[in-house]
């Protein structure tokens, strides 16, 4: 296993851990995500959907055959988070999702199919 592949896996595992750690509390109804989604004006069912997406896509980042699809899905979700924060007037909070898009895009690019 070369250093490129090790870096690829380190990034995939780190992102998976971040998204699983973010998604599970949303699914379990932890108070912080409940308050955040209510503050942003979203119904409670939307928190559960986002929790499912983050948890399942986070796990999918660890499956090489679907990593790119999972990264793409999470990038779209992060775009939604940016829009939500900006619309709520919480621009500084949008920088976290921006950083995640950059990391997800890097993983997406690193897992591209080999050229012939």
C-alpha positions in Angstrom: 0.0 0.0 0.0 1.6 3.3 -1.2 1.5 6.6 0.6 -1.2 7.9 -1.7 -3.5 5.0 -0.8 -2.7 5.5 2.9 -3.6 9.2 2.6 -6.8 8.3 0.8 -7.8 5.9 3.6 -6.9 8.3 6.4 -9.0 11.0 4.8 -11.9 8.6 4.2 -11.8 7.3 7.8 -11.5 10.8 9.3 -14.5 12.0 7.3 -16.5 8.9 8.1 -15.9 9.4 11.8 -16.9 13.1 11.6 -20.2 12.4 9.7 -21.2 9.4 11.8 -20.4 11.4 15.0 -22.6 14.3 13.6 -25.4 12.0 12.3 -26.0 9.7 15.3 -26.9 12.5 17.8 -29.4 13.9 15.2 -31.0 10.5 15.0 -31.1 10.0 18.8 -32.7 13.4 19.4 -29.8 15.0 21.3 -30.8 18.5 22.5 -28.2 20.5 20.5 -29.3 19.3 17.1 -32.9 19.6 18.1 -32.4 23.2 19.1 -30.3 24.0 16.0 -32.8 22.6 13.5 -35.7 24.4 15.3 -33.7 27.7 15.3 -33.0 27.3 11.6 -36.8 26.8 11.1 -36.8 23.2 10.1 -39.3 20.6 11.2 -38.1 17.8 13.5 -38.5 15.1 10.7 -35.9 17.0 8.7 -33.3 16.6 11.5 -33.9 12.8 11.3 -33.5 12.7 7.5 -30.2 14.7 7.8 -29.1 12.4 10.6 -29.8 9.3 8.4 -28.0 10.8 5.4 -24.9 11.8 7.5 -24.7 8.4 9.3 -25.3 6.2 6.2 -23.2 8.3 3.8 -20.5 8.4 6.5 -20.4 4.6 6.6 -20.5 4.6 2.8 -17.3 6.7 2.7 -15.5 3.5 3.9 -16.8 1.4 0.9 -14.5 2.1 -2.1 -17.1 1.2 -4.7 -19.5 4.0 -3.4 -17.1 6.5 -1.7 -17.5 9.0 -4.6 -21.3 8.8 -4.5 -21.3 9.3 -0.7 -18.9 12.2 -0.9 -21.1 13.8 -3.6 -24.2 13.4 -1.5 -22.5 14.9 1.6 -21.2 17.8 -0.5 -24.8 18.6 -1.6 -25.9 18.4 2.0 -23.1 20.8 3.1 -24.3 23.2 0.4 -27.7 23.1 2.0 -26.1 23.7 5.4 -24.3 26.8 4.0 -27.5 28.2 2.5 -29.3 27.5 5.9 -26.6 29.3 7.9 -26.4 32.3 5.5 -30.3 32.6 5.4 -30.3 32.6 9.2 -27.7 35.3 9.3 -25.1 33.0 10.9 -22.4 33.5 8.2 -19.5 32.5 10.5 -21.2 29.1 11.0 -21.1 28.5 7.3 -17.3 28.1 7.3 -17.4 24.6 8.8 -19.5 23.2 5.9 -17.2 25.0 3.4 -14.2 23.2 4.9 -16.1 19.9 4.8 -16.9 20.4 1.1 -13.2 21.0 0.4 -12.2 17.8 2.2 -15.0 15.8 0.5 -14.0 17.1 -2.9 -10.4 16.0 -2.2 -11.6 12.5 -1.3 -13.9 12.5 -4.4 -10.9 13.4 -6.6 -8.6 10.9 -4.9 -11.0 8.0 -5.4 -11.5 8.8 -9.1 -11.1 5.8 -11.4 -7.6 5.0 -12.6 -6.9 6.3 -16.1 -5.9 3.7 -18.7 
